Amino acid sequence: MSTSVAELLKPASRFDVNSLPAMEKIVREHVASGEYNVELNLAVLKLYQFNPQLYQFNPQATNEEIISLVLAKAMMALPAPDFQLALYLIPEAALTDMHRSLVDLANLLDTAKFRAFWDAFGSSPAEDLLGSIAGFGDAIRGFAASVVSSTFQLIDLSELADLLFLDQAAAAAYAEKAGWAVDSDNATVSIPLNEFNQAKAKEIKEDIRFEQIAQL
């Protein structure tokens, strides 16, 4: 019987290097199922870190594929800080070209350079890996859409399509599903006002005591 995530995350297991095979198995299962448990994924990296023979003395002994999958799944969780948390646990010497390509892609997303991300994705060494992960494209589009919603009240449909890496018909359908209004005549998308996409008057309150005025 397979070990559950809850069991693996108990102190007796999460710090036991013998738990790694079961943890790595679950990481792979989550890639296929679309599930995600950041605590488990970080526990895997911590076990690698706590067992230096897996890194400093023989970097190739570490499961490079698992590190790639952990980083990829963390990228899908943006804007949560999971990717940076994972990266902090990976020694520089253990980073492969694949890992660095994932870091480059995550940096583009983290700075909201979505067009550049999709361009780089198509020629990235990580393209096949990321394409094999259930829900990857939807997760990135969801993050892009959240940034658009926080930034725009009105956006050209063509621009939205570029940011989501969809054709205009698919982008229009995506917008409607998100509750945004699509104006087919003007090829624009209106996004409802929210706490982030509108200017707010800033109230300036001066705290002047009567004693200060009396001295003038």
C-alpha positions in Angstrom: 0.0 0.0 0.0 1.4 3.4 -0.9 2.3 5.9 1.8 0.0 8.9 2.1 1.2 12.5 1.9 0.0 13.1 5.5 2.2 10.1 6.7 5.2 11.3 4.7 4.9 14.8 6.2 5.1 13.6 9.8 8.4 14.6 11.4 9.6 11.0 11.6 9.2 10.6 7.8 9.8 14.0 6.3 13.4 14.1 7.6 14.2 10.4 6.8 16.1 10.0 3.6 14.5 6.6 3.2 11.2 8.5 2.5 12.6 9.9 -0.7 11.4 7.2 -3.1 7.8 7.4 -1.9 7.9 11.2 -2.0 9.4 11.3 -5.5 6.7 8.8 -6.6 4.0 11.2 -5.4 5.6 14.2 -7.1 5.3 12.2 -10.4 1.8 11.2 -9.7 0.8 14.8 -9.0 2.3 15.9 -12.4 -0.1 13.5 -14.1 -3.1 14.2 -12.0 -2.9 18.0 -11.6 -2.7 17.8 -7.8 -0.2 19.9 -5.9 1.3 19.9 -2.4 4.0 22.5 -2.0 4.8 21.2 1.5 5.7 17.7 0.1 7.7 19.1 -2.8 9.7 21.3 -0.5 10.3 18.4 1.8 11.8 16.5 -1.1 14.3 19.3 -1.7 15.1 19.6 2.0 15.9 15.9 2.1 18.3 16.4 -0.8 19.8 19.4 1.0 20.1 17.6 4.3 22.0 14.7 2.7 25.0 16.4 1.2 26.3 13.3 -0.5 23.4 13.8 -2.9 24.8 17.2 -3.9 28.3 18.3 -3.0 30.1 15.0 -3.6 27.9 13.6 -6.4 25.4 16.0 -7.9 24.4 13.4 -10.5 23.1 11.2 -7.8 20.3 13.7 -7.2 17.1 13.1 -9.2 17.4 16.0 -11.6 14.0 15.1 -13.1 12.3 15.5 -9.7 13.9 18.9 -9.2 12.6 20.0 -12.6 9.1 18.8 -11.8 9.1 20.6 -8.4 10.2 23.8 -10.0 7.6 23.4 -12.8 4.8 22.8 -10.4 5.9 25.8 -8.3 5.9 27.9 -11.4 2.3 27.0 -11.9 1.5 28.3 -8.4 2.4 31.9 -9.2 1.9 34.5 -7.8 2.5 32.4 -4.6 6.2 32.4 -3.6 6.6 28.6 -4.1 9.2 28.9 -6.9 11.5 31.1 -4.9 11.1 28.9 -1.8 12.1 25.8 -3.9 15.0 27.6 -5.6 16.5 28.6 -2.2 16.8 24.9 -1.3 18.7 23.9 -4.4 22.5 24.5 -4.3 24.0 26.3 -7.3 26.1 23.3 -8.1 23.0 21.1 -8.5 21.3 23.4 -11.1 21.4 21.9 -14.6 20.7 23.6 -17.9 17.1 22.4 -17.6 16.7 23.9 -14.2 18.2 27.2 -15.3 15.8 27.3 -18.3 12.9 26.9 -15.8 14.3 29.8 -13.7 14.5 32.0 -16.8 10.9 31.2 -17.7 9.7 31.9 -14.1 11.5 35.2 -14.1 9.6 36.3 -17.2 6.3 35.3 -15.5 7.3 37.0 -12.2 7.8 40.3 -14.1 4.6 39.9 -16.1 6.4 39.6 -19.4 3.8 37.1 -20.7 4.5 37.6 -24.5 8.2 37.1 -23.9 7.4 34.0 -21.8 5.3 32.4 -24.5 8.0 33.2 -27.1 10.7 31.7 -24.9 8.6 28.7 -24.0 8.4 27.6 -27.6 12.2 27.3 -27.9 13.0 26.3 -24.3 14.7 23.1 -23.4 11.9 22.7 -20.9 9.1 22.8 -23.4 8.5 19.1 -23.6 8.7 18.7 -19.8 6.2 21.6 -19.2 3.9 20.4 -21.9 3.7 17.0 -20.2 2.4 18.5 -16.9 -1.4 18.4 -16.5 -2.9 21.9 -16.5 0.3 23.8 -17.1 -1.0 26.0 -19.8 -4.2 26.7 -17.9 -2.3 27.6 -14.7 -0.1 30.1 -16.6 -3.1 31.6 -18.4 -4.9 31.9 -15.0 -1.9 33.8 -13.6 -1.8 36.1 -16.7 -5.5 36.7 -16.5 -5.2 37.7 -12.8 -2.6 40.3 -13.7 -4.7 41.6 -16.6 -7.7 41.9 -14.2 -5.6 43.8 -11.7 -4.2 46.2 -14.4 -6.8 46.9 -17.0 -10.4 48.1 -17.2 -10.4 47.8 -21.0 -8.0 45.9 -23.2 -7.9 45.1 -26.9 -8.9 41.6 -27.6 -5.8 41.1 -29.8 -3.6 42.1 -26.8 -5.4 39.8 -24.5 -5.0 37.0 -27.0 -1.2 37.6 -27.1 -0.9 37.6 -23.3 -2.9 34.3 -23.0 -1.3 32.8 -26.1 -4.7 32.1 -27.7 -6.3 33.0 -30.9 -8.9 35.8 -30.7 -11.9 33.5 -30.7 -10.5 31.4 -27.8 -9.4 34.6 -25.9 -13.0 36.0 -26.3 -14.4 32.7 -24.9 -11.8 32.8 -22.0 -12.8 36.4 -21.2 -16.5 35.6 -21.2 -16.0 32.6 -18.9 -14.1 35.0 -16.6 -17.1 37.3 -16.4 -15.5 40.0 -18.6 -17.6 41.7 -21.3 -16.4 41.2 -24.9 -17.3 43.9 -27.5 -17.1 42.1 -30.8 -17.6 45.3 -32.8 -14.7 47.1 -31.3 -12.7 44.0 -30.5 -12.2 45.0 -26.9 -12.7 43.4 -23.5 -14.1 45.3 -20.5 -13.0 44.1 -17.1 -15.2 44.9 -14.1 -13.8 47.4 -11.6 -12.0 45.8 -8.6 -9.8 47.0 -5.8 -6.7 46.9 -8.0 -7.6 48.3 -11.5 -9.0 51.7 -10.5 -7.5 54.8 -9.2 -8.2 55.6 -5.6 -8.2 59.0 -4.0 -5.7 59.1 -1.2 -6.9 60.7 2.0 -4.3 62.9 3.6 -4.9 63.5 7.3 -2.9 66.1 9.1 -2.6 65.7 12.8 -2.2 69.2 14.2 -2.8 69.8 17.9 -4.3 73.0 19.2 -1.2 73.7 21.2 0.8 73.9 17.9 -1.6 76.5 16.5 -1.6 78.5 19.6 2.2 79.0 19.3 1.9 80.7 15.9 
